[in-house]
Amino acid sequence: MSKQSKDFPTLSRRGFIKAGAGLGGAAMLSSLFPAGAWAAGSEGLEKTALKFGIIPLTDCAPIVIAKEKGFFKKHGLDVMVSKEASWANIRDKVSLGELDGAHMLAGMPIAATLGVGATQKETITAFSMDLNGNGITVSNELYERMVEADPEAMKTRPTTAKALKKVIDADKAAGKEPMTFAMVFPVSTHNYEIRYWMASAGIDPDRDVRLIVIPPPQMVANLQSKNIVGYCVGEPWNQRAVEMGIGRSIITNYEIWNNNPEKVFGVTREWADKHPNTHKAAVRALIEAAQWMDQPENRKEVVKIISAKSYVNAPESVVENSMTGTWLYTKAEGPQQMPDFNVFYRYAATFPWQSHAVWFLTQMVRWGQIEQPINFHKVAAQVYRSDIYRDAAKDLGIAVPTIDFKTEGSNAAGWTLDKATAPIAMGPDRFFDGKTFDPAKPLDYLKSFEIHARKVDLAALAQANA
């Protein structure tokens, strides 16, 4: 299926700037402006005036750049970008038809389709917006307690939650109430990531701490007000806390799971069925925007555009930290190299892998969000529409995977995906705890976790997947 690449480079910031060649050189540049009838105007489009929602996070960039750099317009679309206050707003407005489509958490279309946490509404994605992009940040006070509890664990990166476990145990012994952490939405990658990180150290996130929902832009203020002691959120809200001197970043989600899926572009199934050509035109525009963004020489312009008040509304210096290949754990330490913190096109980042959908489904089962047996692969195929992606991308001249599932956790370095229309350079995909996820064996994966809140009977789940 794939082969390991023995000479995959470890990129420095300088290497990040030079990495444009890895995007496909002349072939990629030609694909940015391909010839084709669909590029000439709005012929065949069912709808051209569209409204797409975003949350003010750096990974809203594909939609914003497609708007600001003319990729939507090139494909005959007149798009209004609507900044929304919360993920619940995004979900509800897409479901009700107030938004044609939106920047979504990777688990949101799955949850909407299954009716997890909200009224059921079939929702799909045919475009993955990015890989990585999140971090876990704690208050200065908690950070110091963790260093005091286990200084060796806190010196090691990726940093585990072992020191936090010792702090929690000490609080329990002293009869203190559980500490409060925040994430952005119940079916968010952030919820699953902070739970995964905690549980790997023996912390039960449903018993040993309080986990609450706070919209991303409000995280920093709540940390500063001491309403919470830590959070998992996307950028720029980790780096903002560090720059303000009120928190320390402990770990990024790139370190928890190298090149993990983060956001998607979601629409309802009903909307997609009614506007197939419009949908594919939007996907084409987003692919081209992602290609343009992953040329390193364009990243500073991306920073300038998305930092604006109408989008992320954050200082350019804060947005630039992660967007140009560095990460600030603490102010004293200074920026550290992390060239793959934001990946928009490289490593088949725009492809909606059904195996990613299966992983999210396992976490929904693990933490008790799915209460009835489901068929993992059937749901994945229903929601993550790789068929639409392939159809939209066929005229762009880009390499596209010919498979829908891939194993995660077995590649510590770069590798080559051969099961594609042309070989695709892929990035590492290791989990920080050494686990491997085989999408063909989701029940085995679920059984491997000692800490869980499952409500589905495993025998019934096995029967549903027989």
Secondary structure, 3 states (H helix, E strand, C coil): CEEECCCCCCCCHHHHHHHHHHHCHHHHHHHHCCCCHHHCCCCCCCCCEEEEEECCCHHHHHHHHHHHCCHHHHCCCEEEEEECCCHHHHHHHHHHCCCCEEEEECCHHHHHHHCCCCCCCCEEEEEECCECCEEEEEEHHHHHHHHHHCHHHHHCCCCCCHHHHHHHHHHHHCCCCCCEEEECCCCCHHHHHHHHHHHCCCCCCCCCCEEEECCHHHHHHHHHCCCCCEEEEECCHHHHHHHHCCEEEEEEHHHHECCCECEEEEEEHHHHHHCHHHHHHHHHHHHHHHHHHCCHHHHHHHHHHHCCCCCCCCCHHHHHHHHCCEECCCCCCCCEECCCCCECCHHHCCCCCHHHHHHHHHHHHHCCCCCCCCCHHHHHHHHECHHHHHHHHCCCCCCCECCCCCCECCCCCCEEECCECCCEEECCCCECCCCCECCCCHHHHHHCCCCCCCCCCHHHHHHHCC
